[in-house]
Amino acid sequence: MDEPIPVTRDVAGGTARLLPDVDRARAWLLTVDGAPQSYVDLDDPSYLEFEYARRVGHVLDAAAAPGRPLDVLHLGGGALTLPRYVAATRPGSRQHVVEADPGIVALVTEHLPLPAGSGITVRAEDARAALEAAPGASADVVVADVFGGSRVPAHLTSLEYARSAARVLRTGGVYVANLADGAPFDFLRPQVATLASVLPEICLIAEAPVLRGRRFGNVVLAASAAPLPVGTLARRAAADAFPARVEHGDALARFTAGAAPVSDADAVGSPEPPAGAFGVG
């Protein structure tokens, strides 16, 4: 059998590359302008390579009883890592994926096709527009993993956006987002305040050095109108190969103290990562 070879394509967001993993037969890394976007193992879609993806996976695992199908709206698609994970771990789930870059959609559809009967539909569309058009109370989980380059776009950070996400969630539903920041957390702290104003049960999941401000990194935010299973999330995050901690309750309130929700008028994207923070060597 021929060895898999890298695929390069110009897309709206820059230059996309699919890079085969020499250690896993049908696993691929998707990068855009050198920044890692997704990792997929087609033979084992339950395998999550990136630490942040495993933390989102913990939230998805805890969103309902094991194996129970979920209705999930994914804002941001990439190589469809998390939709594939849900399809593998919760057969029968109905998932809609919105990816703004049609070039990424075409690349992934061609080279990393979904299996028949996956229950996943994919559309090239702006995440905010798709969220606002989605029916109310139509999703058990909304997953936001949207980066323009290495930054979360500003229009996905506001109170108006958060209200749209809350509207789409069913009773007890969970919003989970992949964010990125570093000390002094001028982006992350207002994000917590913004989501907490509409979904008051909230927690952050990240490695301790990130939460302590010692380095820039990914932070997973989970929010709901109902209590979150923070104990379960904390145990699973602590057991990862790269252990993470869960910040919630009084500790999170202290972290967020003084931060105010942001509106569309004053929303900003996440900060540009330091050089090499998410690059591929």
C-alpha positions, 0 to 999 in steps of 0.5 A: 500500500502506498504511503500517505503523502501530505496534501496542500491547498490554498483556502480562505484562511491561508494555506491548509495542509493535511500531514500524515502521522507516521505513527498511526496508519490513518491519522492526519494533522490539519494545519492552516498557515502552520498553526495546528487546527485538528488531528483525526485518526480515521481508524479510531475517531475516539482518539483525541490527540490535542489536550484541549480536544480531550477536555472538550471530550470530557464535557461531551462525555459528561453531558448525558448518560454514556452512549446516549445520543446527543443533538450537537451544534458545532461552531467550527469544524476543521477536520471534524475531530469532535463530531467524529468523536461524538458519532463514535462514542454516542451512535445515533447522535444528530450533529450539525457542523458549521465551518466558515472556510469552504476550502477547509470543508472541501479539503476534508470532504475529499481526503477525510470523508465521513463514514456513511450514516455518521449523522453529521452534516457540514455546511460552510457558513459563518458561525454567528449567522448559523447560531442565530438562525438555529431553532430555539431549544434544538441542541443538547450541546453547542461546541464553539471551536472557532479560530480565525488563524490563531484568534477567536473572532470578536463576533463570537465573544459578545453578550449578544452571541452568548444569548443566542447560544443560550437560546439554542440550548435545551433545558440543562444543555451545555455550551463548551468553547475552546479559548486561548489567553495568557496573563493578565487574562484581559480576554478570558476574564470578560469571557467568563463574565459574559457567559456567566451572565446568561449561563450562570453555572460555569467552569474553566478547564486548563493546565495549572500553569496556564490558569496561574498565568505562567504561560499562554495556552488553551482554556476550555470554558463550559457553561450551563443553566444547570449545575455542571458535573465539576467533580467528574470533569475534575477527575477526568482532567486530572487523569490526562497525560497532561493533567488539567484542573477545573476552576469553578465556584469561589475560585472562579469568582475571584479570577473573574472579579471586576470583569464585565460582560462585553457587547458587540460594540466593544467585543474583541478577538482573543489575543495573538499567541506568542510566537511559536505557541501553537506552531508546528515544527 
